[in-house]
Amino acid sequence: MFREYLPGYLATCLMTCLLAGIPTFALAASVSSEVAPRPDWRALFEARDVVGTFVLCQRGGACQAHDTERAMTPYIPSSTFKVAHTLIGLDVGAVADVDEVLPYGGGPQMFSVWEQDLPLREAMPVSSVPVYQALASRIGLPDMRRLLAELDYGNAETGEHLTRFWLDGPLMISALQQAHFLLRLASDDLPVSPEHQRAARDILLLEGGDGYALYGKTGWVFTQNEELGWWVGWVEQRGQMHAFALNIDLRQAGDADKRQSLGRAILAAEGLLPWSGAYQ
């Protein structure tokens, strides 16, 4: 059973990955040497009647997590992959910049806001699946696979379905890996150009205030076996970077709306965001 420190659990986790056919190089490279449990965050989950995990990592420091075992469990990233997807598209030249308009392909979509051609700057906040599928087609499988490995993103698996692998699998990533990846992006420490990292950060900005800036991206996993909600990102507070990753089971109507409210409540409790009565 995963307890306070990761080293005692890591061997078991690596063996699980080997048996499941998941490459272990990415896990080993991105996991912090220790993860401190935060049992005090449990009350915030229980108050919203949700089950999940929240990971918080500070640059230069250790990570903390509610449900440390789940924090190590990989899940399909769904639309949170748009962060890495943007970096890959820019790096290989599949799109000139985040303001180049990409086609959505025509036809009815799940949401009417997706039924339009959009630049990545606008496709990111509305989470346009068809625009990012068009970007994937431009990138191609060889470059997608190469950059996923170079970015050390989750298990770096695409399978053969270029426009669905982040929605249906086999791409998977844990909350802890998400936080480490985003901390590297926030710190300009990924193996792509600083210009492209700045562009990705720019379109992830959610809000800013006195001494802080909040960046983030949601995700919603729909499969035959589960519905799961993500909210990942980071807070820059007076030069300090704090990356976070939340995932929760979506068991009933309205649970998806709890992703940001729960995440913001934890960040506010840690003094990283202004407190709001809405977080109660």
C-alpha positions in Angstrom: 0.0 0.0 0.0 1.3 3.4 -0.9 2.1 5.4 2.2 4.0 8.6 2.9 7.0 8.2 0.7 7.3 7.1 -2.9 10.5 4.9 -2.9 8.8 2.1 -1.1 6.0 2.0 -3.6 8.1 2.7 -6.8 9.3 -0.8 -7.3 5.8 -2.2 -7.2 4.6 0.5 -9.6 7.4 -0.1 -12.0 6.6 -3.8 -12.0 3.0 -3.1 -12.7 3.9 -0.9 -15.6 6.2 -3.7 -17.0 3.4 -6.2 -16.7 0.9 -3.8 -18.4 3.3 -3.1 -21.2 3.7 0.6 -20.2 7.2 2.1 -20.8 8.8 2.8 -17.5 11.3 5.4 -18.6 8.8 8.2 -18.6 7.5 7.3 -15.1 10.9 7.0 -13.6 12.1 10.3 -15.2 9.1 12.4 -14.1 8.2 11.1 -10.6 9.4 13.1 -7.6 11.4 11.2 -5.0 8.7 11.7 -2.4 5.1 12.6 -2.2 3.6 13.8 1.1 0.0 12.8 1.8 -2.5 15.6 2.7 -5.3 14.0 4.7 -6.7 17.5 5.4 -7.8 17.8 1.8 -10.1 14.9 2.1 -12.8 17.0 3.7 -13.0 19.2 0.6 -13.6 16.1 -1.5 -16.2 14.7 0.9 -18.0 18.0 1.0 -18.6 17.7 -2.7 -19.3 14.0 -2.6 -16.6 13.2 -5.1 -13.8 10.6 -5.3 -10.5 11.5 -6.8 -7.0 12.8 -6.3 -5.3 16.2 -6.2 -1.6 16.7 -6.6 0.4 19.9 -5.9 4.0 20.2 -6.8 6.3 23.2 -6.2 9.4 23.9 -8.3 12.4 22.9 -6.2 10.2 21.1 -3.6 8.4 17.9 -3.0 4.9 17.0 -4.2 1.8 16.7 -2.0 -1.3 14.6 -2.8 -4.8 13.6 -1.6 -5.0 9.8 -2.2 -1.3 9.2 -3.1 -2.0 5.8 -4.6 -4.5 7.3 -7.1 -2.1 10.1 -7.8 0.2 7.5 -9.4 -2.6 5.8 -11.3 -2.6 6.5 -15.1 -5.8 7.6 -16.9 -6.6 8.7 -20.4 -5.8 12.5 -20.6 -8.6 13.5 -22.9 -8.6 17.2 -23.5 -5.8 17.9 -21.0 -3.6 16.5 -23.8 -4.2 19.7 -25.8 -1.4 21.3 -23.8 1.2 18.8 -25.1 -0.6 18.7 -28.5 -0.1 22.4 -28.9 3.6 22.2 -28.2 4.0 19.3 -30.6 2.1 21.0 -33.4 4.2 24.2 -33.0 7.5 22.3 -32.7 7.0 20.3 -35.9 5.7 23.2 -37.9 2.2 21.7 -38.4 0.8 25.1 -37.5 2.6 28.4 -37.8 1.5 29.9 -34.5 -1.4 29.8 -32.1 -3.3 32.3 -34.3 -3.3 30.3 -37.5 -6.9 29.2 -38.2 -7.4 25.4 -38.5 -10.4 23.8 -40.1 -12.9 21.8 -38.0 -13.9 19.6 -41.0 -17.6 20.4 -41.3 -20.6 18.5 -40.1 -22.4 18.5 -36.8 -20.4 18.3 -33.6 -21.1 17.5 -29.9 -21.2 21.3 -29.2 -22.2 24.0 -31.5 -19.1 26.1 -30.5 -17.0 23.4 -32.2 -18.7 23.9 -35.5 -16.3 26.5 -36.7 -12.7 26.9 -37.9 -10.6 28.2 -35.1 -7.0 29.1 -34.2 -5.5 27.3 -31.3 -5.8 30.4 -29.1 -9.6 30.1 -29.4 -9.8 26.3 -29.7 -8.0 25.7 -26.4 -10.6 27.5 -24.1 -13.6 25.9 -25.8 -11.7 22.5 -26.0 -12.5 22.0 -29.7 -11.9 18.3 -30.5 -12.3 18.6 -34.3 -9.7 21.4 -34.6 -7.1 19.4 -32.6 -7.9 16.3 -34.6 -7.1 18.4 -37.7 -3.8 19.4 -36.1 -3.1 15.7 -35.3 -3.6 14.8 -39.0 -1.1 17.5 -39.9 1.5 16.3 -37.4 1.3 12.6 -38.4 2.1 9.5 -36.3 5.9 9.5 -36.6 6.4 13.0 -35.3 3.6 12.6 -32.7 5.3 9.5 -31.3 8.7 11.1 -31.4 7.7 14.3 -29.5 5.6 12.4 -27.0 8.7 10.4 -26.0 10.9 13.6 -26.0 8.3 15.4 -23.8 8.2 12.4 -21.5 4.4 12.6 -21.5 2.7 9.7 -19.7 3.2 6.4 -21.4 3.8 8.1 -24.7 1.6 5.6 -26.5 -0.4 6.5 -29.6 -1.5 3.2 -31.1 -2.6 3.5 -34.7 -5.6 5.9 -34.3 -3.9 9.3 -34.8 -7.0 11.4 -34.1 -8.4 9.4 -31.1 -5.5 8.1 -29.0 -5.8 10.8 -26.3 -9.6 10.4 -26.2 -9.9 6.6 -26.1 -6.4 5.5 -25.3 -3.8 4.0 -25.4 -2.3 7.3 -24.2 -2.4 7.4 -20.4 -0.9 9.7 -17.7 -1.1 9.9 -14.0 -2.0 13.1 -12.0 1.6 13.1 -10.6 3.0 12.9 -14.2 0.7 15.7 -15.3 1.9 18.0 -12.5 5.6 17.3 -13.3 5.0 17.9 -17.0 3.2 21.2 -16.3 5.8 22.3 -13.8 8.4 21.9 -16.6 6.3 23.9 -19.0 5.7 26.6 -16.4 9.5 26.7 -15.8 10.4 26.8 -19.5 12.1 23.4 -19.1 10.7 21.3 -21.9 12.7 20.1 -25.0 11.0 22.5 -27.4 11.8 26.1 -28.1 11.1 28.7 -25.4 9.0 30.6 -28.0 6.6 27.6 -28.3 6.5 27.1 -24.6 5.6 30.8 -24.1 2.8 30.5 -26.8 1.3 27.4 -25.0 1.4 29.2 -21.7 -0.2 32.2 -23.2 -3.3 30.3 -24.3 -3.7 28.5 -21.0 -4.0 31.6 -18.9 -7.3 31.6 -17.0 -6.9 34.7 -14.8 -4.5 36.9 -13.0 -4.6 39.2 -10.0 -2.5 40.8 -7.4 0.7 38.8 -7.4 -0.6 35.6 -9.0 -1.6 34.1 -12.4 -3.6 30.9 -12.9 -3.2 28.6 -15.9 -5.3 25.5 -16.5 -7.1 23.1 -18.7 -10.0 20.7 -18.1 -10.6 17.3 -19.5 -13.5 14.9 -19.6 -12.9 11.2 -20.3 -15.8 9.3 -21.9 -15.3 5.5 -22.3 -17.5 2.5 -22.0 -16.0 1.8 -18.6 -15.7 5.2 -16.9 -16.3 8.9 -16.9 -13.5 10.9 -15.4 -12.9 14.6 -15.0 -9.5 16.4 -15.1 -8.4 19.9 -14.2 -4.7 20.5 -14.5 -2.5 23.6 -14.5 -0.3 25.8 -12.4 -0.2 28.9 -10.3 2.6 31.5 -10.7 2.8 33.4 -7.4 5.4 36.1 -7.1 7.9 34.1 -9.2 7.1 30.7 -7.6 5.6 27.9 -9.7 3.0 25.5 -8.2 1.7 22.9 -10.6 -1.4 20.9 -9.9 -3.5 18.0 -11.3 -6.9 16.9 -10.2 -9.0 14.0 -11.4 -12.3 12.8 -10.1 -14.8 10.1 -11.0 -17.9 11.6 -12.7 -20.7 9.5 -11.1 -23.7 11.8 -11.4 -24.9 14.9 -13.2 -23.1 18.0 -12.1 -19.9 16.3 -11.0 -18.0 17.8 -13.9 -18.8 21.3 -12.5 -17.0 20.3 -9.3 -13.6 20.0 -11.0 -12.6 23.6 -10.8 -14.5 24.5 -7.7 -12.7 21.7 -5.8 -9.4 22.5 -7.3 -9.7 26.2 -6.6 -10.8 25.5 -3.0 -7.6 23.5 -2.4 -5.4 26.2 -4.1 -7.1 28.9 -2.0 -6.7 26.9 1.2 -2.9 26.7 0.4 -2.8 30.5 -0.1 -2.2 30.3 -3.8 -5.5 31.8 -4.9 -7.8 34.4 -3.3 -10.4 32.8 -1.1 -14.0 32.9 -2.3 -17.2 32.0 -0.5 -18.1 29.9 -3.6 -15.4 27.4 -2.5 -17.3 26.4 0.6 
